[in-house]
Amino acid sequence: MTFRDFFYIRKSDRSALLVVLAVVLVAVGLIYWVGREDNLKASSDFIGQEQTNDLQEQNAASQLSRGSGESSYYAVPEQQAERFEFDPNTADSTQLLRLGLQPWQVRSIYRYRSKGGVFREASDFARLYGLTQKQYRELLPYIRISSDYRPAAELVGPRGKNGYEALSPAPRDGGGEENDSRIGYPVKLKAGEHVVLNLADTTALKQVPGIGSYFARRIVAYGQQLGGYTSAEQLLEIEGFPEEALPYFQVNTGEIRKLNLNTLSLSKLRQHPYLNFYQARAINDYRRLKGPLSSLDDLRLLPEFPPRAIERLRPYVEF
């Protein structure tokens, strides 16, 4: 018997096999169809039950709204706002919520205080975002700002003999004794008085009318970057500098720190306020290609150095 004869099927057997396959296919089709009908019936029953539940909930909600006089789906009780004295600089979240403020308003107060913000007056509380005029009028009688948060300028006393405005002494805790410490600020210069740039420190600079701690620090820092001031008008290069303060300044040009254009590196050159990156690179390229510079006039033919740039740089360079 060969391998081919093993798989040979007679004609009568083939007919029987086809009949069996047809019966199997019909049975599978019936099973699939019956299962599909059951699923559709279950789905329709589920949808019908869901619709019934929804209808029951709607009826219950309508009955609740008719009984309470409200149209909302659920009756959510509102928290009754309380009224008591509070300091917005120290009140915690529980107290602020009891006052009727929203959680996001409480978070805004906390962020404001964390960044150094202070409520100095009761009216400052009106700036709270989302606070209505009605809420503010209701809360205003209960706002109590501690004296610790009042402006320090209210403590300014008469002019002292040392040329400073002395602050009135504050009582010590637990007793009526006075604190001997004094805090003050410098008396401003009068017309015709001057301070000398390149020699004055921040304390002397703050005596100039219109100059406070910020501009005093900026004047000193910019002078160090320049290597010293050659003219009081250079102060106008500081952003926002008050022009009316210029008559109170004099310049001592003997303290100028100069740059050696033949020895400084590119990074050192560009640190000067009067030299940008392209100008510093042009100087470096000139030295590399043509050798050391003998004067600023050697740079006149370079597009990076217009006449104005050369003239304002002249007091600060050497060769």
C-alpha positions as CSV (number, residue, x, y, z in Angstrom):
1,M,0.0,0.0,0.0
2,T,1.4,3.3,-1.0
3,F,1.3,6.7,0.8
4,R,-1.1,8.0,-1.9
5,D,-3.5,5.1,-1.3
6,F,-3.6,5.9,2.4
7,F,-5.4,9.3,1.7
8,Y,-7.6,8.0,-1.1
9,I,-11.4,8.3,-0.3
10,R,-14.0,6.4,-2.2
11,K,-16.9,8.3,-3.9
12,S,-19.5,7.0,-1.5
13,D,-17.4,8.0,1.5
14,R,-17.0,11.5,0.1
15,S,-20.7,12.0,-0.2
16,A,-21.2,10.9,3.5
17,L,-18.4,13.3,4.6
18,L,-20.0,16.3,2.7
19,V,-23.4,15.5,4.4
20,V,-21.7,15.6,7.8
21,L,-20.0,18.9,7.1
22,A,-23.3,20.4,6.0
23,V,-25.0,19.3,9.2
24,V,-22.1,20.8,11.3
25,L,-22.3,24.2,9.5
26,V,-26.1,24.3,9.9
27,A,-25.7,23.6,13.7
28,V,-23.1,26.3,14.1
29,G,-25.3,28.8,12.3
30,L,-28.3,28.0,14.6
31,I,-26.2,28.3,17.7
32,Y,-24.9,31.7,16.5
33,W,-28.4,33.0,15.7
34,V,-29.9,31.8,18.9
35,G,-27.1,33.4,20.9
36,R,-27.5,36.7,19.1
37,E,-31.2,36.8,19.8
38,D,-30.5,36.2,23.5
39,N,-28.0,39.1,23.6
40,L,-30.4,41.5,21.8
41,K,-33.1,40.5,24.3
42,A,-30.8,41.1,27.3
43,S,-29.7,44.4,25.9
44,S,-33.2,45.6,25.4
45,D,-34.2,44.5,28.9
46,F,-31.1,46.4,30.3
47,I,-32.0,49.6,28.3
48,G,-35.6,49.3,29.4
49,Q,-34.5,49.0,33.1
50,E,-32.1,52.0,32.7
51,Q,-34.9,54.1,31.3
52,T,-37.2,53.1,34.1
53,N,-34.5,54.0,36.7
54,D,-33.9,57.4,35.0
55,L,-37.6,58.1,34.9
56,Q,-37.9,57.2,38.6
57,E,-35.0,59.6,39.5
58,Q,-36.5,62.4,37.4
59,N,-39.8,62.0,39.2
60,A,-38.1,62.0,42.6
61,A,-36.1,65.1,41.6
62,S,-39.2,66.9,40.4
63,Q,-41.0,66.1,43.6
64,L,-38.0,67.3,45.6
65,S,-37.8,70.6,43.6
66,R,-41.6,71.1,44.0
67,G,-41.3,70.6,47.7
68,S,-38.3,72.8,48.2
69,G,-39.1,75.5,45.6
70,E,-35.7,74.9,43.9
71,S,-35.0,73.8,40.3
72,S,-31.7,72.1,41.0
73,Y,-31.4,68.3,40.4
74,Y,-29.9,67.7,43.8
75,A,-30.5,69.7,46.9
76,V,-27.0,70.7,48.2
77,P,-27.2,72.6,51.5
78,E,-25.2,75.8,51.5
79,Q,-22.7,76.5,54.3
80,Q,-23.8,79.4,56.5
81,A,-21.1,82.1,56.6
82,E,-20.0,83.1,60.1
83,R,-19.0,86.5,61.2
84,F,-16.2,87.1,63.7
85,E,-13.1,89.3,64.1
86,F,-10.1,88.2,62.0
87,D,-6.7,89.4,60.8
88,P,-6.2,88.5,57.1
89,N,-2.4,88.4,57.7
90,T,-2.7,85.6,60.3
91,A,-6.0,83.9,59.8
92,D,-5.7,80.2,58.8
93,S,-7.7,78.4,56.1
94,T,-10.3,77.1,58.5
95,Q,-11.2,80.6,59.7
96,L,-11.3,82.0,56.2
97,L,-13.6,79.2,55.0
98,R,-15.9,79.8,58.0
99,L,-16.2,83.5,56.8
100,G,-17.7,82.3,53.6
101,L,-14.7,82.6,51.3
102,Q,-14.2,80.0,48.5
103,P,-11.3,77.6,48.7
104,W,-9.6,79.2,45.7
105,Q,-9.8,82.6,47.4
106,V,-8.1,81.1,50.5
107,R,-5.4,79.7,48.3
108,S,-4.9,83.2,46.7
109,I,-4.5,84.7,50.2
110,Y,-1.9,82.1,51.1
111,R,0.1,82.7,47.9
112,Y,0.0,86.4,48.5
113,R,1.3,86.1,52.0
114,S,4.0,83.5,51.0
115,K,5.4,86.1,48.6
116,G,5.7,88.7,51.3
117,G,2.4,90.4,50.7
118,V,0.9,92.2,53.7
119,F,-2.6,93.6,54.3
120,R,-1.7,97.0,55.9
121,E,-5.2,98.5,55.8
122,A,-8.6,96.9,56.1
123,S,-9.3,98.3,52.6
124,D,-6.5,96.2,51.2
125,F,-8.7,93.1,51.6
126,A,-11.0,94.5,48.9
127,R,-8.3,93.6,46.4
128,L,-9.0,89.9,46.9
129,Y,-10.0,88.4,43.5
130,G,-13.6,87.4,43.3
131,L,-14.7,89.2,46.4
132,T,-18.0,91.0,45.8
133,Q,-18.9,94.4,47.2
134,K,-21.6,92.8,49.3
135,Q,-19.1,90.3,50.9
136,Y,-16.6,93.1,51.5
137,R,-19.2,95.4,53.2
138,E,-20.2,92.4,55.4
139,L,-16.6,91.5,56.4
140,L,-15.3,95.1,56.8
141,P,-16.5,95.6,60.4
142,Y,-14.7,92.4,61.4
143,I,-11.3,93.0,59.9
144,R,-8.6,93.7,62.5
145,I,-5.1,94.5,61.2
146,S,-2.4,94.0,63.9
147,S,-0.2,97.0,64.6
148,D,2.8,94.8,63.7
149,Y,1.7,95.1,60.0
150,R,1.1,98.8,60.0
151,P,3.5,101.0,57.9
152,A,6.7,101.7,59.7
153,A,6.6,105.3,58.4
154,E,3.9,106.0,61.0
155,L,6.6,105.7,63.6
156,V,8.8,108.5,62.2
157,G,9.6,111.1,64.8
158,P,11.4,114.5,64.8
159,R,14.7,115.1,63.0
160,G,17.7,113.9,65.2
161,K,20.9,115.8,65.8
162,N,22.9,113.3,63.8
163,G,21.2,114.2,60.5
164,Y,18.8,111.3,60.4
165,E,15.1,111.0,60.9
166,A,14.8,109.0,64.1
167,L,12.0,106.6,64.7
168,S,10.0,106.9,67.9
169,P,11.0,104.2,70.3
170,A,8.8,101.1,70.6
171,P,7.9,99.6,74.0
172,R,9.4,96.3,75.0
173,D,7.3,93.3,75.4
174,G,5.8,92.8,78.8
175,G,6.8,96.2,80.2
176,G,6.6,99.9,79.7
177,E,10.4,100.5,79.2
178,E,11.5,102.1,76.0
179,N,13.8,100.5,73.4
180,D,16.9,102.6,73.0
181,S,17.6,101.4,69.5
182,R,17.1,103.9,66.7
183,I,16.4,103.3,63.0
184,G,16.8,106.1,60.5
185,Y,17.3,107.2,57.0
186,P,19.7,109.9,55.7
187,V,18.6,113.5,55.3
188,K,18.5,114.5,51.6
189,L,20.9,117.0,50.2
190,K,19.8,120.6,49.7
191,A,20.2,122.6,46.4
192,G,23.9,123.3,45.7
193,E,25.2,120.3,47.7
194,H,26.9,117.4,45.9
195,V,28.2,113.9,46.2
196,V,31.3,112.8,44.3
197,L,30.9,109.9,41.9
198,N,33.6,107.2,42.1
199,L,34.1,108.0,45.8
200,A,30.6,107.9,47.3
201,D,29.2,104.7,48.8
202,T,25.6,103.7,48.8
203,T,24.9,105.6,52.1
204,A,26.2,108.9,50.6
205,L,24.3,108.3,47.4
206,K,21.0,107.8,49.2
207,Q,21.3,111.4,50.4
208,V,20.6,112.6,46.9
209,P,16.9,113.5,46.3
210,G,15.2,110.9,44.3
211,I,17.9,108.2,45.0
212,G,17.0,105.3,47.3
213,S,18.6,102.0,48.0
214,Y,17.8,100.5,44.5
215,F,19.4,103.3,42.5
216,A,22.3,103.7,45.0
217,R,23.2,100.0,44.4
218,R,22.8,100.4,40.6
219,I,25.1,103.5,40.6
220,V,27.8,101.7,42.4
221,A,27.5,98.5,40.3
222,Y,27.5,100.3,37.0
223,G,30.5,102.4,38.0
224,Q,32.4,99.2,38.7
225,Q,31.5,97.8,35.3
226,L,32.6,101.0,33.6
227,G,35.8,101.4,35.6
228,G,34.6,104.7,36.9
229,Y,32.4,107.6,35.8
230,T,33.8,110.3,33.5
231,S,30.6,112.3,33.4
232,A,27.4,112.5,35.5
233,E,25.4,112.1,32.3
234,Q,26.5,108.5,32.2
235,L,24.0,107.9,35.1
236,L,21.2,108.3,32.5
237,E,22.4,105.0,31.0
238,I,20.9,103.3,34.0
239,E,17.4,102.4,33.2
240,G,14.8,104.6,34.9
241,F,17.3,106.9,36.5
242,P,15.7,110.2,37.6
243,E,17.2,113.0,35.5
244,E,16.3,115.6,38.1
245,A,19.0,114.0,40.4
246,L,21.9,114.8,38.1
247,P,22.7,118.3,39.5
248,Y,23.6,116.7,42.8
249,F,26.5,114.7,41.3
250,Q,30.2,115.7,40.7
251,V,32.8,113.5,39.0
252,N,36.4,112.8,40.0
253,T,38.0,111.5,36.8
254,G,41.2,110.5,38.5
255,E,39.9,107.2,39.6
256,I,39.2,105.6,36.1
257,R,40.3,102.0,35.6
258,K,41.4,101.4,32.0
259,L,41.4,98.4,29.7
260,N,44.5,97.3,27.8
261,L,43.1,96.4,24.4
262,N,46.3,94.5,23.4
263,T,46.3,92.1,26.3
264,L,42.7,91.4,27.3
265,S,40.9,88.3,26.0
266,L,37.7,88.3,24.1
267,S,35.6,87.4,27.2
268,K,37.2,90.1,29.3
269,L,36.7,92.8,26.6
270,R,33.0,92.1,26.2
271,Q,32.4,92.5,29.9
272,H,32.7,96.3,29.5
273,P,29.4,98.1,29.0
274,Y,30.7,100.0,26.0
275,L,31.9,96.9,24.1
276,N,29.5,94.3,22.7
277,F,30.4,90.8,21.5
278,Y,31.0,91.9,17.9
279,Q,33.2,94.8,18.8
280,A,35.3,92.6,21.1
281,R,35.6,90.1,18.4
282,A,36.7,92.8,15.9
283,I,39.4,93.9,18.3
284,N,40.6,90.3,18.7
285,D,40.6,89.7,15.0
286,Y,42.5,93.0,14.4
287,R,45.3,91.9,16.8
288,R,45.5,88.5,15.3
289,L,45.8,89.8,11.7
290,K,47.6,93.1,12.0
291,G,49.3,93.0,15.4
292,P,48.8,95.3,18.4
293,L,46.8,98.4,18.3
294,S,48.5,101.8,18.8
295,S,45.4,103.9,19.3
296,L,41.6,103.8,18.9
297,D,42.0,105.4,15.5
298,D,43.1,102.0,14.2
299,L,39.5,100.9,14.7
300,R,37.9,103.7,12.7
301,L,37.7,101.7,9.5
302,L,35.9,98.8,11.1
303,P,32.1,98.9,10.7
304,E,31.6,97.8,14.3
305,F,33.1,101.1,15.6
306,P,31.2,104.2,14.5
307,P,32.7,107.6,15.7
308,R,30.3,107.8,18.7
309,A,31.4,104.3,20.0
310,I,35.1,105.2,19.7
311,E,34.7,108.5,21.6
312,R,32.8,107.2,24.6
313,L,35.3,104.3,24.8
314,R,38.4,106.5,24.6
315,P,38.6,107.4,28.4
316,Y,38.6,103.7,29.3
317,V,41.4,102.2,27.1
318,E,45.1,102.1,27.0
319,F,47.8,100.3,24.9
